Amino acid sequence: MPEDRDLTKIKAIGEVIQKNLAIVQQVLGIEEINDSYLSELEIESEVFAKETLSNFPTRRITVSELAEEKCHLLAMKEANRARFLENQAMFAESVTKFNTSKDRFVQRQKVRHR
């Protein structure tokens, strides 16, 4: 059965390549491509797809691996949220310091202009 899935993937990749080829043809203003050239391209596409699939073997993921990955993602999400809140607090502190400095500057300017 894995071979059936591989063949399905290869066909899907081939379809994407054909669609992209049609777009390129349209952009370049090419109306028709020689069938022999297209056959060569299809063969090259299949070889490329097979090589790609062999480089990325498919494997099933276990429920525990899936749960572990989900926990990892949730931990990352919480860490990002904590970092965001920390950055927000630092920004608020900076704004407060800026406003305080601005207020002191304005007060000094008022004193100078009296």
Secondary structure, 3 states (H helix, E strand, C coil): CHHHHHHHHHHHHHHHHHHHHHHHHHHHCCCCCCHHHHHHHHHHHHHHHHHHHHHCCCCCCCHHHHHHHHHHHHHHHHHHHHHHHHHHHHHHHHHHHHHHHHHHHHHHHHHHCC
